[in-house]
Amino acid sequence: YRDYILDHYRHPHNFGQLKDADIKDQRGNPFCGDQISLTIKLNRNKNKIEKINFDGVGCAVSIASASLLTDFVTGKDIKEVMELKKEKVIELLGIELSPTRLKCALLPLE
């Protein structure tokens, strides 16, 4: 993997649970055992992501993807985030992905 993927895996951004979250979600990949929990704090108008954190266990691709994606969506409009496509995650990761690794990369987006 590229250095920045390993860096996001070893030192993920936005890692941990938000205590005052407006939205909580948990997801997993049954094929490889990756588990990710997302906690989201919305702005006062409830239309933008003020803060988003994740925690969980997973491979380098799923953790790096969650780290990069949480950086990317912070401050964005909820509607815009809901319309994100898998291509954006692939672009953020910047690496070629096998079908199995693609499932890992898309776990935070589901």
VMD Tcl script that builds the backbone (N, CA, C; Angstrom):
set m [mol new atoms 330]
animate dup $m
set s [atomselect $m all]
$s set {name element resname resid chain x y z} {
  {N N TYR 1 A 0.836 -1.199 0.000}
  {CA C TYR 1 A 0.000 0.000 0.000}
  {C C TYR 1 A 0.870 1.247 0.000}
  {N N ARG 2 A 0.287 2.333 -0.455}
  {CA C ARG 2 A 1.007 3.602 -0.445}
  {C C ARG 2 A 1.166 4.092 0.988}
  {N N ASP 3 A 2.179 4.935 1.189}
  {CA C ASP 3 A 2.491 5.417 2.536}
  {C C ASP 3 A 1.311 6.107 3.205}
  {N N TYR 4 A 0.551 6.924 2.463}
  {CA C TYR 4 A -0.540 7.656 3.105}
  {C C TYR 4 A -1.676 6.722 3.530}
  {N N ILE 5 A -1.853 5.601 2.827}
  {CA C ILE 5 A -2.851 4.608 3.241}
  {C C ILE 5 A -2.422 4.001 4.576}
  {N N LEU 6 A -1.166 3.618 4.663}
  {CA C LEU 6 A -0.659 3.042 5.910}
  {C C LEU 6 A -0.677 4.063 7.039}
  {N N ASP 7 A -0.411 5.326 6.727}
  {CA C ASP 7 A -0.459 6.375 7.748}
  {C C ASP 7 A -1.879 6.538 8.293}
  {N N HIS 8 A -2.872 6.555 7.405}
  {CA C HIS 8 A -4.268 6.662 7.847}
  {C C HIS 8 A -4.698 5.411 8.614}
  {N N TYR 9 A -4.119 4.274 8.289}
  {CA C TYR 9 A -4.420 3.038 9.010}
  {C C TYR 9 A -3.809 3.071 10.415}
  {N N ARG 10 A -2.549 3.472 10.488}
  {CA C ARG 10 A -1.846 3.482 11.778}
  {C C ARG 10 A -2.266 4.644 12.671}
  {N N HIS 11 A -2.608 5.779 12.058}
  {CA C HIS 11 A -2.981 6.993 12.798}
  {C C HIS 11 A -4.248 7.583 12.181}
  {N N PRO 12 A -5.368 6.886 12.312}
  {CA C PRO 12 A -6.595 7.344 11.642}
  {C C PRO 12 A -7.097 8.679 12.186}
  {N N HIS 13 A -7.569 9.511 11.285}
  {CA C HIS 13 A -8.189 10.784 11.659}
  {C C HIS 13 A -9.605 10.495 12.149}
  {N N ASN 14 A -10.098 11.323 13.038}
  {CA C ASN 14 A -11.498 11.258 13.508}
  {C C ASN 14 A -11.843 9.909 14.129}
  {N N PHE 15 A -10.884 9.301 14.816}
  {CA C PHE 15 A -11.109 7.991 15.423}
  {C C PHE 15 A -11.635 8.158 16.844}
  {N N GLY 16 A -12.657 7.407 17.181}
  {CA C GLY 16 A -13.263 7.445 18.507}
  {C C GLY 16 A -14.740 7.779 18.406}
  {N N GLN 17 A -15.443 7.643 19.504}
  {CA C GLN 17 A -16.885 7.911 19.535}
  {C C GLN 17 A -17.151 9.351 19.965}
  {N N LEU 18 A -18.146 9.988 19.340}
  {CA C LEU 18 A -18.633 11.293 19.789}
  {C C LEU 18 A -19.708 11.044 20.843}
  {N N LYS 19 A -19.577 11.677 21.982}
  {CA C LYS 19 A -20.539 11.465 23.074}
  {C C LYS 19 A -21.885 12.123 22.789}
  {N N ASP 20 A -21.867 13.267 22.111}
  {CA C ASP 20 A -23.105 14.026 21.856}
  {C C ASP 20 A -23.588 13.866 20.415}
  {N N ALA 21 A -23.436 12.675 19.863}
  {CA C ALA 21 A -23.786 12.422 18.457}
  {C C ALA 21 A -25.289 12.510 18.218}
  {N N ASP 22 A -25.638 13.067 17.061}
  {CA C ASP 22 A -27.032 13.095 16.611}
  {C C ASP 22 A -27.395 11.812 15.866}
  {N N ILE 23 A -26.397 11.206 15.228}
  {CA C ILE 23 A -26.609 9.991 14.435}
  {C C ILE 23 A -25.545 8.970 14.828}
  {N N LYS 24 A -25.975 7.738 15.017}
  {CA C LYS 24 A -25.055 6.629 15.291}
  {C C LYS 24 A -25.384 5.504 14.318}
  {N N ASP 25 A -24.345 4.893 13.774}
  {CA C ASP 25 A -24.557 3.815 12.817}
  {C C ASP 25 A -23.427 2.806 12.957}
  {N N GLN 26 A -23.753 1.562 12.756}
  {CA C GLN 26 A -22.749 0.509 12.797}
  {C C GLN 26 A -22.901 -0.346 11.552}
  {N N ARG 27 A -21.777 -0.757 11.004}
  {CA C ARG 27 A -21.798 -1.582 9.799}
  {C C ARG 27 A -20.623 -2.545 9.815}
  {N N GLY 28 A -20.781 -3.619 9.090}
  {CA C GLY 28 A -19.723 -4.613 9.050}
  {C C GLY 28 A -19.641 -5.295 7.700}
  {N N ASN 29 A -18.507 -5.912 7.466}
  {CA C ASN 29 A -18.279 -6.694 6.259}
  {C C ASN 29 A -18.153 -8.154 6.691}
  {N N PRO 30 A -19.183 -8.965 6.445}
  {CA C PRO 30 A -19.152 -10.353 6.916}
  {C C PRO 30 A -18.066 -11.207 6.256}
  {N N PHE 31 A -17.548 -10.785 5.121}
  {CA C PHE 31 A -16.545 -11.578 4.415}
  {C C PHE 31 A -15.174 -11.501 5.070}
  {N N CYS 32 A -14.836 -10.331 5.640}
  {CA C CYS 32 A -13.500 -10.190 6.224}
  {C C CYS 32 A -13.532 -9.835 7.708}
  {N N GLY 33 A -14.703 -9.555 8.257}
  {CA C GLY 33 A -14.815 -9.270 9.681}
  {C C GLY 33 A -14.632 -7.815 10.069}
  {N N ASP 34 A -14.448 -6.919 9.104}
  {CA C ASP 34 A -14.313 -5.497 9.426}
  {C C ASP 34 A -15.595 -4.987 10.079}
  {N N GLN 35 A -15.453 -4.169 11.110}
  {CA C GLN 35 A -16.581 -3.557 11.811}
  {C C GLN 35 A -16.279 -2.078 12.006}
  {N N ILE 36 A -17.215 -1.221 11.610}
  {CA C ILE 36 A -17.050 0.229 11.748}
  {C C ILE 36 A -18.302 0.804 12.402}
  {N N SER 37 A -18.098 1.667 13.385}
  {CA C SER 37 A -19.194 2.433 13.984}
  {C C SER 37 A -18.959 3.902 13.667}
  {N N LEU 38 A -20.002 4.574 13.208}
  {CA C LEU 38 A -19.922 6.003 12.914}
  {C C LEU 38 A -20.768 6.771 13.915}
  {N N THR 39 A -20.261 7.914 14.382}
  {CA C THR 39 A -21.047 8.840 15.195}
  {C C THR 39 A -20.932 10.212 14.543}
  {N N ILE 40 A -22.080 10.871 14.383}
  {CA C ILE 40 A -22.135 12.126 13.629}
  {C C ILE 40 A -22.823 13.202 14.456}
  {N N LYS 41 A -22.197 14.363 14.528}
  {CA C LYS 41 A -22.783 15.546 15.160}
  {C C LYS 41 A -23.141 16.517 14.040}
  {N N LEU 42 A -24.415 16.908 13.989}
  {CA C LEU 42 A -24.890 17.844 12.970}
  {C C LEU 42 A -24.808 19.275 13.486}
  {N N ASN 43 A -24.833 20.222 12.563}
  {CA C ASN 43 A -24.835 21.631 12.946}
  {C C ASN 43 A -26.202 22.005 13.531}
  {N N ARG 44 A -26.333 23.231 13.969}
  {CA C ARG 44 A -27.563 23.692 14.616}
  {C C ARG 44 A -28.790 23.514 13.726}
  {N N ASN 45 A -28.634 23.760 12.427}
  {CA C ASN 45 A -29.752 23.621 11.484}
  {C C ASN 45 A -29.997 22.174 11.056}
  {N N LYS 46 A -29.157 21.274 11.519}
  {CA C LYS 46 A -29.282 19.838 11.223}
  {C C LYS 46 A -29.183 19.513 9.731}
  {N N ASN 47 A -28.429 20.348 8.997}
  {CA C ASN 47 A -28.290 20.086 7.566}
  {C C ASN 47 A -26.839 19.861 7.127}
  {N N LYS 48 A -25.882 20.011 8.050}
  {CA C LYS 48 A -24.471 19.796 7.717}
  {C C LYS 48 A -23.802 18.947 8.791}
  {N N ILE 49 A -22.777 18.239 8.369}
  {CA C ILE 49 A -21.995 17.434 9.305}
  {C C ILE 49 A -20.980 18.347 9.981}
  {N N GLU 50 A -21.191 18.564 11.258}
  {CA C GLU 50 A -20.265 19.388 12.038}
  {C C GLU 50 A -19.030 18.579 12.423}
  {N N LYS 51 A -19.258 17.334 12.814}
  {CA C LYS 51 A -18.163 16.452 13.225}
  {C C LYS 51 A -18.596 15.016 12.963}
  {N N ILE 52 A -17.662 14.212 12.516}
  {CA C ILE 52 A -17.946 12.786 12.303}
  {C C ILE 52 A -16.737 11.987 12.766}
  {N N ASN 53 A -17.003 10.995 13.569}
  {CA C ASN 53 A -15.955 10.104 14.053}
  {C C ASN 53 A -16.322 8.661 13.739}
  {N N PHE 54 A -15.327 7.807 13.781}
  {CA C PHE 54 A -15.564 6.379 13.598}
  {C C PHE 54 A -14.673 5.614 14.558}
  {N N ASP 55 A -15.075 4.409 14.848}
  {CA C ASP 55 A -14.170 3.485 15.509}
  {C C ASP 55 A -14.503 2.083 15.032}
  {N N GLY 56 A -13.646 1.165 15.377}
  {CA C GLY 56 A -13.862 -0.201 14.950}
  {C C GLY 56 A -12.559 -0.891 14.644}
  {N N VAL 57 A -12.691 -2.043 14.033}
  {CA C VAL 57 A -11.528 -2.839 13.651}
  {C C VAL 57 A -11.661 -3.205 12.184}
  {N N GLY 58 A -10.531 -3.266 11.520}
  {CA C GLY 58 A -10.579 -3.617 10.112}
  {C C GLY 58 A -9.207 -3.639 9.489}
  {N N CYS 59 A -9.193 -3.952 8.225}
  {CA C CYS 59 A -7.954 -3.990 7.460}
  {C C CYS 59 A -7.499 -2.561 7.153}
  {N N ALA 60 A -6.311 -2.449 6.589}
  {CA C ALA 60 A -5.752 -1.137 6.261}
  {C C ALA 60 A -6.673 -0.353 5.333}
  {N N VAL 61 A -7.291 -1.026 4.373}
  {CA C VAL 61 A -8.148 -0.334 3.404}
  {C C VAL 61 A -9.402 0.219 4.067}
  {N N SER 62 A -10.078 -0.552 4.897}
  {CA C SER 62 A -11.321 -0.063 5.506}
  {C C SER 62 A -11.054 1.063 6.503}
  {N N ILE 63 A -9.991 0.956 7.297}
  {CA C ILE 63 A -9.674 2.006 8.272}
  {C C ILE 63 A -9.205 3.269 7.555}
  {N N ALA 64 A -8.339 3.133 6.561}
  {CA C ALA 64 A -7.881 4.301 5.800}
  {C C ALA 64 A -9.047 4.958 5.076}
  {N N SER 65 A -9.932 4.161 4.519}
  {CA C SER 65 A -11.105 4.697 3.831}
  {C C SER 65 A -11.979 5.494 4.795}
  {N N ALA 66 A -12.223 4.957 5.986}
  {CA C ALA 66 A -13.030 5.666 6.982}
  {C C ALA 66 A -12.354 6.964 7.405}
  {N N SER 67 A -11.051 6.932 7.586}
  {CA C SER 67 A -10.297 8.122 7.974}
  {C C SER 67 A -10.381 9.202 6.894}
  {N N LEU 68 A -10.113 8.821 5.654}
  {CA C LEU 68 A -10.166 9.769 4.533}
  {C C LEU 68 A -11.579 10.291 4.299}
  {N N LEU 69 A -12.557 9.408 4.374}
  {CA C LEU 69 A -13.942 9.798 4.116}
  {C C LEU 69 A -14.472 10.729 5.204}
  {N N THR 70 A -14.141 10.464 6.471}
  {CA C THR 70 A -14.605 11.360 7.538}
  {C C THR 70 A -13.966 12.738 7.401}
  {N N ASP 71 A -12.703 12.791 6.984}
  {CA C ASP 71 A -12.082 14.094 6.692}
  {C C ASP 71 A -12.850 14.813 5.588}
  {N N PHE 72 A -13.160 14.080 4.532}
  {CA C PHE 72 A -13.796 14.672 3.352}
  {C C PHE 72 A -15.195 15.212 3.640}
  {N N VAL 73 A -16.002 14.499 4.421}
  {CA C VAL 73 A -17.406 14.894 4.601}
  {C C VAL 73 A -17.625 15.912 5.719}
  {N N THR 74 A -16.638 16.135 6.573}
  {CA C THR 74 A -16.795 17.117 7.648}
  {C C THR 74 A -17.081 18.491 7.047}
  {N N GLY 75 A -18.168 19.117 7.527}
  {CA C GLY 75 A -18.575 20.431 7.039}
  {C C GLY 75 A -19.482 20.402 5.825}
  {N N LYS 76 A -19.685 19.233 5.265}
  {CA C LYS 76 A -20.509 19.127 4.048}
  {C C LYS 76 A -21.993 18.982 4.383}
  {N N ASP 77 A -22.822 19.364 3.412}
  {CA C ASP 77 A -24.271 19.235 3.508}
  {C C ASP 77 A -24.655 17.756 3.515}
  {N N ILE 78 A -25.613 17.412 4.358}
  {CA C ILE 78 A -26.067 16.016 4.477}
  {C C ILE 78 A -26.522 15.459 3.131}
  {N N LYS 79 A -27.268 16.245 2.373}
  {CA C LYS 79 A -27.760 15.763 1.072}
  {C C LYS 79 A -26.602 15.425 0.141}
  {N N GLU 80 A -25.584 16.273 0.146}
  {CA C GLU 80 A -24.406 16.035 -0.688}
  {C C GLU 80 A -23.705 14.735 -0.268}
  {N N VAL 81 A -23.589 14.530 1.024}
  {CA C VAL 81 A -22.932 13.329 1.536}
  {C C VAL 81 A -23.731 12.076 1.174}
  {N N MET 82 A -25.037 12.159 1.266}
  {CA C MET 82 A -25.889 11.008 0.951}
  {C C MET 82 A -25.792 10.609 -0.524}
  {N N GLU 83 A -25.375 11.537 -1.369}
  {CA C GLU 83 A -25.265 11.266 -2.804}
  {C C GLU 83 A -23.864 10.835 -3.236}
  {N N LEU 84 A -22.931 10.711 -2.291}
  {CA C LEU 84 A -21.581 10.295 -2.649}
  {C C LEU 84 A -21.605 8.924 -3.316}
  {N N LYS 85 A -20.776 8.779 -4.289}
  {CA C LYS 85 A -20.677 7.527 -5.047}
  {C C LYS 85 A -19.378 6.806 -4.695}
  {N N LYS 86 A -19.328 5.541 -5.019}
  {CA C LYS 86 A -18.141 4.746 -4.716}
  {C C LYS 86 A -16.891 5.296 -5.402}
  {N N GLU 87 A -17.077 5.950 -6.537}
  {CA C GLU 87 A -15.933 6.505 -7.264}
  {C C GLU 87 A -15.185 7.541 -6.427}
  {N N LYS 88 A -15.916 8.266 -5.585}
  {CA C LYS 88 A -15.273 9.273 -4.734}
  {C C LYS 88 A -14.374 8.600 -3.707}
  {N N VAL 89 A -14.819 7.502 -3.138}
  {CA C VAL 89 A -14.005 6.765 -2.168}
  {C C VAL 89 A -12.748 6.227 -2.852}
  {N N ILE 90 A -12.911 5.675 -4.040}
  {CA C ILE 90 A -11.772 5.157 -4.801}
  {C C ILE 90 A -10.793 6.290 -5.105}
  {N N GLU 91 A -11.326 7.448 -5.478}
  {CA C GLU 91 A -10.485 8.622 -5.746}
  {C C GLU 91 A -9.727 9.046 -4.490}
  {N N LEU 92 A -10.401 9.086 -3.346}
  {CA C LEU 92 A -9.744 9.472 -2.094}
  {C C LEU 92 A -8.622 8.502 -1.735}
  {N N LEU 93 A -8.849 7.208 -1.939}
  {CA C LEU 93 A -7.826 6.208 -1.635}
  {C C LEU 93 A -6.675 6.256 -2.631}
  {N N GLY 94 A -6.990 6.487 -3.888}
  {CA C GLY 94 A -5.959 6.626 -4.905}
  {C C GLY 94 A -5.192 5.352 -5.222}
  {N N ILE 95 A -5.823 4.205 -5.019}
  {CA C ILE 95 A -5.162 2.935 -5.324}
  {C C ILE 95 A -6.122 2.032 -6.090}
  {N N GLU 96 A -5.550 1.073 -6.814}
  {CA C GLU 96 A -6.357 0.057 -7.489}
  {C C GLU 96 A -6.868 -0.920 -6.434}
  {N N LEU 97 A -8.121 -1.332 -6.579}
  {CA C LEU 97 A -8.717 -2.226 -5.591}
  {C C LEU 97 A -9.302 -3.467 -6.253}
  {N N SER 98 A -9.006 -4.612 -5.678}
  {CA C SER 98 A -9.645 -5.856 -6.123}
  {C C SER 98 A -11.101 -5.818 -5.665}
  {N N PRO 99 A -11.962 -6.669 -6.217}
  {CA C PRO 99 A -13.368 -6.687 -5.775}
  {C C PRO 99 A -13.520 -6.880 -4.261}
  {N N THR 100 A -12.674 -7.718 -3.668}
  {CA C THR 100 A -12.742 -7.942 -2.218}
  {C C THR 100 A -12.349 -6.683 -1.459}
  {N N ARG 101 A -11.282 -6.041 -1.874}
  {CA C ARG 101 A -10.822 -4.815 -1.205}
  {C C ARG 101 A -11.783 -3.657 -1.456}
  {N N LEU 102 A -12.494 -3.678 -2.567}
  {CA C LEU 102 A -13.485 -2.637 -2.837}
  {C C LEU 102 A -14.584 -2.678 -1.778}
  {N N LYS 103 A -15.001 -3.868 -1.379}
  {CA C LYS 103 A -16.007 -4.000 -0.312}
  {C C LYS 103 A -15.488 -3.386 0.986}
  {N N CYS 104 A -14.220 -3.592 1.280}
  {CA C CYS 104 A -13.603 -3.005 2.476}
  {C C CYS 104 A -13.584 -1.480 2.377}
  {N N ALA 105 A -13.214 -0.978 1.210}
  {CA C ALA 105 A -13.109 0.469 1.010}
  {C C ALA 105 A -14.458 1.161 1.115}
  {N N LEU 106 A -15.513 0.487 0.670}
  {CA C LEU 106 A -16.838 1.109 0.643}
  {C C LEU 106 A -17.612 0.940 1.946}
  {N N LEU 107 A -17.081 0.192 2.889}
  {CA C LEU 107 A -17.776 -0.039 4.153}
  {C C LEU 107 A -18.195 1.261 4.847}
  {N N PRO 108 A -17.336 2.271 4.955}
  {CA C PRO 108 A -17.764 3.510 5.620}
  {C C PRO 108 A -18.828 4.299 4.851}
  {N N LEU 109 A -18.949 4.042 3.557}
  {CA C LEU 109 A -19.903 4.782 2.721}
  {C C LEU 109 A -21.305 4.189 2.770}
  {N N GLU 110 A -21.426 2.923 3.093}
  {CA C GLU 110 A -22.725 2.235 3.032}
  {C C GLU 110 A -23.811 2.942 3.813}
}
mol reanalyze $m
mol bondsrecalc $m
mol representation Tube
mol addrep $m
